[in-house]
Amino acid sequence: VQLQASGGGLVQAGDSLRLSCAASGRTFSTYNMGWYRQAPGKEREFVAHISRSGGSTYYSSTYYSDSVKGRFTISRDNVKNTVYLQMNSLKPEDTAVYYCAAGKSLMSVATHVDYWGQGTLVTVSS
């Protein structure tokens, strides 16, 4: 699986931004997907997880870090092989390089990530 993230940019505090991550291959729907971020001088941290689709309802469960819960929304489109991160009410502390990730287990554990995308920079000015 190859992952290509896009959508980063420079925004002001309070603005919104949507990141996209396009995946190659026909097995996208079988992978859990996630987003991580890495701020300057800090370690990479988990942001959001969405499970692979399953069952007749095609329901995908989501999970967020406390720092973004209620502001960020992760979603996926298995037809377009794309995962999104809608970021609302952005804060300067959200400034980071954002990475998409794919794996077969819970994406909140970095060692569960099988594939990483390249990063996309989000800068939030105050």
C-alpha positions as CSV (number, residue, x, y, z in Angstrom):
1,V,0.0,0.0,0.0
2,Q,1.3,3.4,-1.0
3,L,-0.1,6.5,0.8
4,Q,-0.1,10.0,-0.6
5,A,-1.2,12.8,1.8
6,S,-2.2,16.3,0.7
7,G,-4.1,19.3,1.8
8,G,-1.8,21.0,4.3
9,G,-1.2,24.7,4.3
10,L,-1.1,27.9,6.3
11,V,-4.3,28.9,8.1
12,Q,-5.3,31.1,11.0
13,A,-6.4,30.0,14.4
14,G,-10.1,29.1,14.3
15,D,-10.0,28.1,10.6
16,S,-10.7,24.7,9.1
17,L,-8.7,22.5,6.8
18,R,-9.2,19.1,5.3
19,L,-6.4,16.6,4.7
20,S,-6.6,13.8,2.2
21,C,-4.6,10.6,1.9
22,A,-5.0,8.6,-1.3
23,A,-4.0,4.9,-1.1
24,S,-2.9,2.7,-3.9
25,G,-4.0,-0.9,-4.3
26,R,-7.2,-2.9,-4.2
27,T,-7.0,-3.8,-0.5
28,F,-7.6,-0.3,1.0
29,S,-10.9,-1.3,2.5
30,T,-9.2,-4.1,4.5
31,Y,-6.9,-1.7,6.3
32,N,-7.5,0.4,9.4
33,M,-6.4,3.9,8.7
34,G,-5.0,6.6,10.9
35,W,-3.4,10.0,11.1
36,Y,-0.4,11.0,13.2
37,R,1.4,14.3,13.5
38,Q,4.8,15.6,14.5
39,A,5.4,19.1,15.8
40,P,8.9,20.6,15.6
41,G,11.1,19.2,18.3
42,K,8.5,16.7,19.4
43,E,7.8,13.0,18.9
44,R,5.2,11.8,16.4
45,E,1.8,11.4,18.1
46,F,-1.4,9.7,17.3
47,V,-4.3,11.8,16.1
48,A,-7.2,9.6,14.8
49,H,-8.1,6.1,13.8
50,I,-10.8,4.7,11.6
51,S,-11.4,1.0,11.3
52,R,-11.7,-0.9,8.1
53,S,-15.3,-1.3,6.8
54,G,-17.0,-4.4,7.8
55,G,-20.4,-6.0,8.0
56,S,-23.5,-5.3,6.1
57,T,-23.7,-1.7,7.5
58,Y,-20.3,-0.8,6.2
59,Y,-19.8,0.9,9.6
60,S,-16.3,2.1,10.4
61,S,-15.6,3.0,14.0
62,T,-13.4,6.0,14.9
63,Y,-11.1,6.9,17.7
64,Y,-9.4,10.2,18.6
65,S,-6.7,11.6,20.8
66,D,-8.0,13.8,23.6
67,S,-6.3,16.8,22.1
68,V,-8.4,16.8,18.9
69,K,-11.6,15.1,20.0
70,G,-14.6,17.2,19.1
71,R,-12.6,19.3,16.6
72,F,-11.3,16.7,14.1
73,T,-13.2,14.1,12.2
74,I,-11.7,11.2,10.3
75,S,-13.6,9.5,7.5
76,R,-12.9,7.2,4.6
77,D,-14.2,6.6,1.1
78,N,-13.5,3.1,0.0
79,V,-14.5,3.8,-3.6
80,K,-11.9,6.5,-3.9
81,N,-9.4,4.7,-1.7
82,T,-9.0,7.9,0.3
83,V,-9.0,8.7,4.0
84,Y,-9.8,12.3,5.2
85,L,-9.1,14.4,8.3
86,Q,-11.4,17.3,8.7
87,M,-9.9,19.7,11.1
88,N,-12.0,22.5,12.6
89,S,-11.3,25.2,15.2
90,L,-7.6,24.9,14.5
91,K,-5.2,26.1,17.2
92,P,-1.5,27.1,16.9
93,E,-0.6,23.9,18.8
94,D,-2.1,21.9,15.9
95,T,0.9,23.0,13.9
96,A,2.7,19.9,12.7
97,V,3.5,17.6,9.9
98,Y,0.6,15.3,9.5
99,Y,1.1,11.7,8.4
100,C,-1.4,9.1,7.3
101,A,-1.0,5.5,8.3
102,A,-2.4,2.1,7.4
103,G,-2.3,-1.2,9.3
104,K,-4.3,-4.2,10.5
105,S,-4.6,-3.3,14.2
106,L,-5.5,-0.2,16.2
107,M,-3.7,2.8,14.7
108,S,-3.2,4.5,18.0
109,V,-0.2,2.3,18.6
110,A,2.6,3.3,16.2
111,T,4.1,-0.1,16.1
112,H,0.9,-1.3,14.6
113,V,1.4,0.9,11.5
114,D,2.4,-1.1,8.5
115,Y,2.5,1.8,6.0
116,W,3.3,5.5,6.4
117,G,2.5,8.2,3.9
118,Q,4.7,11.2,3.4
119,G,3.8,14.1,5.6
120,T,1.9,17.2,4.8
121,L,2.6,20.4,6.7
122,V,-0.1,22.2,8.6
123,T,0.8,25.6,10.1
124,V,-1.7,27.5,12.2
125,S,-0.9,31.1,13.0
126,S,-2.3,32.9,16.0
